[in-house]
């Protein structure tokens, strides 16, 4: 089980996203409008489309559980 949270930026600070594991350890932190490079670097390229879809659906500031199989990052 992983968790994703979308954080609303202010004025000159863009929106960001945190992806955390089941122990709430930060795995990757990236701009909401540019997730591709950071997710590939963190090894989540196979789950890129799923994560982008979830980001479009979830509200800001709410912790959202996401099922990402560790063997298929």
N, CA, C and O atoms as CSV, one atom per row, in Angstrom:
chain,resi,resn,atom,element,x,y,z
A,1,UNK,N,N,0.849,-1.178,0.000
A,1,UNK,CA,C,0.000,0.000,0.000
A,1,UNK,C,C,0.892,1.237,0.000
A,1,UNK,O,O,1.877,1.310,0.734
A,2,UNK,N,N,0.535,2.190,-0.821
A,2,UNK,CA,C,1.220,3.471,-0.887
A,2,UNK,C,C,0.183,4.569,-0.665
A,2,UNK,O,O,-1.023,4.324,-0.701
A,3,UNK,N,N,0.673,5.766,-0.439
A,3,UNK,CA,C,-0.208,6.908,-0.223
A,3,UNK,C,C,0.261,8.069,-1.076
A,3,UNK,O,O,1.459,8.270,-1.275
A,4,UNK,N,N,-0.695,8.825,-1.574
A,4,UNK,CA,C,-0.391,9.971,-2.408
A,4,UNK,C,C,-1.154,11.177,-1.856
A,4,UNK,O,O,-2.309,11.060,-1.448
A,5,UNK,N,N,-0.501,12.314,-1.850
A,5,UNK,CA,C,-1.140,13.545,-1.396
A,5,UNK,C,C,-0.744,14.666,-2.344
A,5,UNK,O,O,0.420,14.818,-2.716
A,6,UNK,N,N,-1.746,15.441,-2.722
A,6,UNK,CA,C,-1.546,16.584,-3.615
A,6,UNK,C,C,-1.599,17.846,-2.764
A,6,UNK,O,O,-2.558,18.064,-2.024
A,7,UNK,N,N,-0.559,18.679,-2.874
A,7,UNK,CA,C,-0.419,19.876,-2.048
A,7,UNK,C,C,-0.575,21.119,-2.912
A,7,UNK,O,O,0.124,21.284,-3.912
A,8,UNK,N,N,-1.492,21.983,-2.520
A,8,UNK,CA,C,-1.778,23.214,-3.268
A,8,UNK,C,C,-0.681,24.238,-3.028
A,8,UNK,O,O,-0.343,24.539,-1.883
A,9,UNK,N,N,-0.130,24.766,-4.100
A,9,UNK,CA,C,0.877,25.815,-4.010
A,9,UNK,C,C,0.221,27.173,-3.816
A,9,UNK,O,O,-0.998,27.310,-3.916
A,10,UNK,N,N,1.044,28.171,-3.539
A,10,UNK,CA,C,0.549,29.530,-3.353
A,10,UNK,C,C,1.361,30.489,-4.202
A,10,UNK,O,O,2.572,30.317,-4.345
A,11,UNK,N,N,0.734,31.460,-4.748
A,11,UNK,CA,C,1.319,32.522,-5.558
A,11,UNK,C,C,2.392,31.984,-6.515
A,11,UNK,O,O,2.053,31.498,-7.594
A,12,UNK,N,N,3.663,32.060,-6.148
A,12,UNK,CA,C,4.748,31.627,-7.035
A,12,UNK,C,C,5.197,30.195,-6.794
A,12,UNK,O,O,6.099,29.710,-7.477
A,13,UNK,N,N,4.591,29.517,-5.845
A,13,UNK,CA,C,4.948,28.134,-5.527
A,13,UNK,C,C,3.945,27.208,-6.218
A,13,UNK,O,O,2.742,27.325,-5.987
A,14,UNK,N,N,4.428,26.285,-7.068
A,14,UNK,CA,C,3.507,25.397,-7.798
A,14,UNK,C,C,2.913,24.312,-6.892
A,14,UNK,O,O,3.360,24.110,-5.763
A,15,UNK,N,N,1.901,23.625,-7.412
A,15,UNK,CA,C,1.310,22.480,-6.722
A,15,UNK,C,C,2.319,21.327,-6.743
A,15,UNK,O,O,3.011,21.110,-7.738
A,16,UNK,N,N,2.386,20.597,-5.633
A,16,UNK,CA,C,3.306,19.467,-5.523
A,16,UNK,C,C,2.569,18.209,-5.103
A,16,UNK,O,O,1.441,18.263,-4.615
A,17,UNK,N,N,3.225,17.077,-5.301
A,17,UNK,CA,C,2.664,15.773,-4.947
A,17,UNK,C,C,3.727,14.988,-4.169
A,17,UNK,O,O,4.913,15.015,-4.497
A,18,UNK,N,N,3.267,14.298,-3.143
A,18,UNK,CA,C,4.135,13.393,-2.393
A,18,UNK,C,C,3.617,11.975,-2.579
A,18,UNK,O,O,2.413,11.734,-2.493
A,19,UNK,N,N,4.512,11.048,-2.830
A,19,UNK,CA,C,4.180,9.633,-2.883
A,19,UNK,C,C,4.949,8.961,-1.752
A,19,UNK,O,O,6.176,9.044,-1.683
A,20,UNK,N,N,4.201,8.287,-0.858
A,20,UNK,CA,C,4.807,7.685,0.333
A,20,UNK,C,C,4.479,6.200,0.396
A,20,UNK,O,O,3.477,5.747,-0.158
A,21,UNK,N,N,5.344,5.445,1.084
A,21,UNK,CA,C,5.102,4.008,1.224
A,21,UNK,C,C,4.229,3.724,2.444
A,21,UNK,O,O,3.710,4.648,3.070
A,22,UNK,N,N,4.069,2.436,2.782
A,22,UNK,CA,C,3.184,2.039,3.882
A,22,UNK,C,C,3.674,2.523,5.241
A,22,UNK,O,O,2.898,2.566,6.196
A,23,UNK,N,N,4.947,2.886,5.341
A,23,UNK,CA,C,5.502,3.431,6.584
A,23,UNK,C,C,5.549,4.961,6.550
A,23,UNK,O,O,6.131,5.595,7.430
A,24,UNK,N,N,4.935,5.534,5.536
A,24,UNK,CA,C,4.882,6.979,5.292
A,24,UNK,C,C,6.255,7.577,4.995
A,24,UNK,O,O,6.471,8.774,5.186
A,25,UNK,N,N,7.165,6.753,4.536
A,25,UNK,CA,C,8.457,7.241,4.085
A,25,UNK,C,C,8.273,7.895,2.721
A,25,UNK,O,O,7.633,7.324,1.838
A,26,UNK,N,N,8.822,9.069,2.552
A,26,UNK,CA,C,8.705,9.786,1.291
A,26,UNK,C,C,9.501,9.070,0.211
A,26,UNK,O,O,10.711,8.888,0.345
A,27,UNK,N,N,8.821,8.660,-0.865
A,27,UNK,CA,C,9.470,7.976,-1.975
A,27,UNK,C,C,9.829,8.932,-3.093
A,27,UNK,O,O,10.910,8.849,-3.677
A,28,UNK,N,N,8.916,9.838,-3.384
A,28,UNK,CA,C,9.147,10.811,-4.451
A,28,UNK,C,C,8.276,12.039,-4.198
A,28,UNK,O,O,7.143,11.938,-3.729
A,29,UNK,N,N,8.835,13.191,-4.521
A,29,UNK,CA,C,8.191,14.492,-4.335
A,29,UNK,C,C,8.345,15.218,-5.653
A,29,UNK,O,O,9.469,15.406,-6.117
A,30,UNK,N,N,7.241,15.636,-6.278
A,30,UNK,CA,C,7.335,16.225,-7.613
A,30,UNK,C,C,6.244,17.255,-7.851
A,30,UNK,O,O,5.231,17.291,-7.154
A,31,UNK,N,N,6.478,18.090,-8.853
A,31,UNK,CA,C,5.472,19.078,-9.249
A,31,UNK,C,C,4.284,18.357,-9.870
A,31,UNK,O,O,4.457,17.412,-10.639
A,32,UNK,N,N,3.099,18.797,-9.541
A,32,UNK,CA,C,1.878,18.139,-10.036
A,32,UNK,C,C,1.749,18.253,-11.551
A,32,UNK,O,O,1.164,17.376,-12.187
A,33,UNK,N,N,2.284,19.315,-12.135
A,33,UNK,CA,C,2.158,19.496,-13.581
A,33,UNK,C,C,3.269,18.805,-14.379
A,33,UNK,O,O,3.227,18.796,-15.610
A,34,UNK,N,N,4.272,18.221,-13.685
A,34,UNK,CA,C,5.369,17.538,-14.367
A,34,UNK,C,C,5.770,16.255,-13.628
A,34,UNK,O,O,6.872,16.181,-13.083
A,35,UNK,N,N,4.898,15.255,-13.603
A,35,UNK,CA,C,5.218,14.047,-12.820
A,35,UNK,C,C,6.141,13.057,-13.531
A,35,UNK,O,O,6.787,12.249,-12.863
A,36,UNK,N,N,6.222,13.093,-14.853
A,36,UNK,CA,C,6.891,12.049,-15.616
A,36,UNK,C,C,8.348,11.820,-15.211
A,36,UNK,O,O,8.723,10.695,-14.880
A,37,UNK,N,N,9.157,12.850,-15.233
A,37,UNK,CA,C,10.590,12.704,-14.987
A,37,UNK,C,C,10.866,12.161,-13.584
A,37,UNK,O,O,11.680,11.253,-13.419
A,38,UNK,N,N,10.196,12.710,-12.585
A,38,UNK,CA,C,10.427,12.284,-11.203
A,38,UNK,C,C,9.965,10.845,-10.976
A,38,UNK,O,O,10.640,10.080,-10.287
A,39,UNK,N,N,8.828,10.476,-11.549
A,39,UNK,CA,C,8.328,9.110,-11.365
A,39,UNK,C,C,9.210,8.090,-12.070
A,39,UNK,O,O,9.417,6.990,-11.559
A,40,UNK,N,N,9.731,8.445,-13.238
A,40,UNK,CA,C,10.654,7.534,-13.928
A,40,UNK,C,C,11.932,7.355,-13.125
A,40,UNK,O,O,12.436,6.241,-12.981
A,41,UNK,N,N,12.450,8.456,-12.605
A,41,UNK,CA,C,13.678,8.409,-11.818
A,41,UNK,C,C,13.503,7.557,-10.549
A,41,UNK,O,O,14.438,6.893,-10.102
A,42,UNK,N,N,12.291,7.588,-9.980
A,42,UNK,CA,C,12.009,6.819,-8.760
A,42,UNK,C,C,11.603,5.378,-9.062
A,42,UNK,O,O,11.398,4.588,-8.141
A,43,UNK,N,N,11.484,5.028,-10.355
A,43,UNK,CA,C,11.173,3.652,-10.729
A,43,UNK,C,C,9.699,3.342,-10.871
A,43,UNK,O,O,9.314,2.173,-10.841
A,44,UNK,N,N,8.865,4.356,-11.025
A,44,UNK,CA,C,7.423,4.146,-11.154
A,44,UNK,C,C,6.921,4.384,-12.579
A,44,UNK,O,O,5.760,4.747,-12.764
A,45,UNK,N,N,7.773,4.188,-13.588
A,45,UNK,CA,C,7.377,4.455,-14.964
A,45,UNK,C,C,6.222,3.584,-15.434
A,45,UNK,O,O,5.421,4.020,-16.260
A,46,UNK,N,N,6.123,2.355,-14.918
A,46,UNK,CA,C,5.026,1.476,-15.319
A,46,UNK,C,C,3.687,1.894,-14.721
A,46,UNK,O,O,2.635,1.489,-15.214
A,47,UNK,N,N,3.720,2.694,-13.673
A,47,UNK,CA,C,2.500,3.148,-13.001
A,47,UNK,C,C,2.199,4.620,-13.291
A,47,UNK,O,O,1.326,5.213,-12.657
A,48,UNK,N,N,2.915,5.201,-14.237
A,48,UNK,CA,C,2.789,6.626,-14.541
A,48,UNK,C,C,1.359,7.029,-14.896
A,48,UNK,O,O,0.845,8.003,-14.345
A,49,UNK,N,N,0.716,6.311,-15.791
A,49,UNK,CA,C,-0.637,6.659,-16.220
A,49,UNK,C,C,-1.644,6.529,-15.074
A,49,UNK,O,O,-2.537,7.365,-14.933
A,50,UNK,N,N,-1.504,5.492,-14.263
A,50,UNK,CA,C,-2.381,5.301,-13.106
A,50,UNK,C,C,-2.240,6.468,-12.133
A,50,UNK,O,O,-3.239,7.011,-11.662
A,51,UNK,N,N,-1.015,6.849,-11.836
A,51,UNK,CA,C,-0.768,7.948,-10.896
A,51,UNK,C,C,-1.304,9.261,-11.449
A,51,UNK,O,O,-1.907,10.039,-10.710
A,52,UNK,N,N,-1.097,9.520,-12.733
A,52,UNK,CA,C,-1.612,10.758,-13.343
A,52,UNK,C,C,-3.138,10.803,-13.293
A,52,UNK,O,O,-3.718,11.860,-13.045
A,53,UNK,N,N,-3.786,9.672,-13.524
A,53,UNK,CA,C,-5.248,9.604,-13.469
A,53,UNK,C,C,-5.749,9.905,-12.054
A,53,UNK,O,O,-6.708,10.655,-11.877
A,54,UNK,N,N,-5.105,9.325,-11.066
A,54,UNK,CA,C,-5.488,9.553,-9.677
A,54,UNK,C,C,-5.290,11.015,-9.296
A,54,UNK,O,O,-6.120,11.592,-8.594
A,55,UNK,N,N,-4.192,11.617,-9.758
A,55,UNK,CA,C,-3.931,13.024,-9.463
A,55,UNK,C,C,-5.031,13.933,-9.996
A,55,UNK,O,O,-5.363,14.942,-9.373
A,56,UNK,N,N,-5.590,13.581,-11.136
A,56,UNK,CA,C,-6.682,14.376,-11.710
A,56,UNK,C,C,-7.959,14.269,-10.881
A,56,UNK,O,O,-8.789,15.178,-10.899
A,57,UNK,N,N,-8.118,13.169,-10.158
A,57,UNK,CA,C,-9.363,12.906,-9.436
A,57,UNK,C,C,-9.355,13.318,-7.965
A,57,UNK,O,O,-10.406,13.655,-7.420
A,58,UNK,N,N,-8.200,13.298,-7.318
A,58,UNK,CA,C,-8.172,13.533,-5.867
A,58,UNK,C,C,-8.109,15.027,-5.542
A,58,UNK,O,O,-7.552,15.811,-6.310
A,59,UNK,N,N,-8.681,15.413,-4.405
A,59,UNK,CA,C,-8.633,16.818,-3.987
A,59,UNK,C,C,-7.282,17.147,-3.332
A,59,UNK,O,O,-6.532,16.251,-2.945
A,60,UNK,N,N,-6.998,18.424,-3.219
A,60,UNK,CA,C,-5.785,18.871,-2.548
A,60,UNK,C,C,-5.889,18.605,-1.049
A,60,UNK,O,O,-6.963,18.732,-0.461
A,61,UNK,N,N,-4.768,18.237,-0.438
A,61,UNK,CA,C,-4.681,18.109,1.009
A,61,UNK,C,C,-5.246,16.845,1.613
A,61,UNK,O,O,-5.239,16.705,2.836
A,62,UNK,N,N,-5.731,15.926,0.815
A,62,UNK,CA,C,-6.291,14.668,1.332
A,62,UNK,C,C,-5.350,13.516,1.018
A,62,UNK,O,O,-4.930,13.342,-0.126
A,63,UNK,N,N,-5.021,12.735,2.031
A,63,UNK,CA,C,-4.187,11.555,1.858
A,63,UNK,C,C,-5.026,10.481,1.177
A,63,UNK,O,O,-6.113,10.142,1.644
A,64,UNK,N,N,-4.517,9.953,0.077
A,64,UNK,CA,C,-5.269,8.978,-0.715
A,64,UNK,C,C,-4.462,7.679,-0.827
A,64,UNK,O,O,-3.330,7.706,-1.311
A,65,UNK,N,N,-5.020,6.544,-0.390
A,65,UNK,CA,C,-4.301,5.272,-0.555
A,65,UNK,C,C,-4.278,4.867,-2.016
A,65,UNK,O,O,-5.242,5.088,-2.749
A,66,UNK,N,N,-3.175,4.275,-2.430
A,66,UNK,CA,C,-3.016,3.815,-3.807
A,66,UNK,C,C,-2.290,2.477,-3.769
A,66,UNK,O,O,-1.299,2.324,-3.055
A,67,UNK,N,N,-2.776,1.523,-4.527
A,67,UNK,CA,C,-2.180,0.188,-4.547
A,67,UNK,C,C,-1.162,0.116,-5.690
A,67,UNK,O,O,-1.526,0.105,-6.866
A,68,UNK,N,N,0.097,0.068,-5.323
A,68,UNK,CA,C,1.177,-0.084,-6.296
A,68,UNK,C,C,1.947,-1.326,-5.903
A,68,UNK,O,O,2.547,-1.375,-4.828
A,69,UNK,N,N,1.936,-2.320,-6.757
A,69,UNK,CA,C,2.665,-3.558,-6.489
A,69,UNK,C,C,4.162,-3.274,-6.513
A,69,UNK,O,O,4.676,-2.738,-7.494
A,70,UNK,N,N,4.862,-3.629,-5.440
A,70,UNK,CA,C,6.297,-3.374,-5.349
A,70,UNK,C,C,7.093,-4.040,-6.456
A,70,UNK,O,O,8.150,-3.539,-6.839
A,71,UNK,N,N,6.608,-5.157,-6.978
A,71,UNK,CA,C,7.328,-5.858,-8.036
A,71,UNK,C,C,7.145,-5.196,-9.385
A,71,UNK,O,O,7.903,-5.473,-10.314
A,72,UNK,N,N,6.161,-4.331,-9.513
A,72,UNK,CA,C,5.867,-3.698,-10.789
A,72,UNK,C,C,5.915,-2.188,-10.687
A,72,UNK,O,O,5.014,-1.511,-11.181
A,73,UNK,N,N,6.930,-1.652,-10.066
A,73,UNK,CA,C,7.048,-0.191,-9.993
A,73,UNK,C,C,7.019,0.306,-11.365
A,73,UNK,O,O,7.103,1.514,-11.585
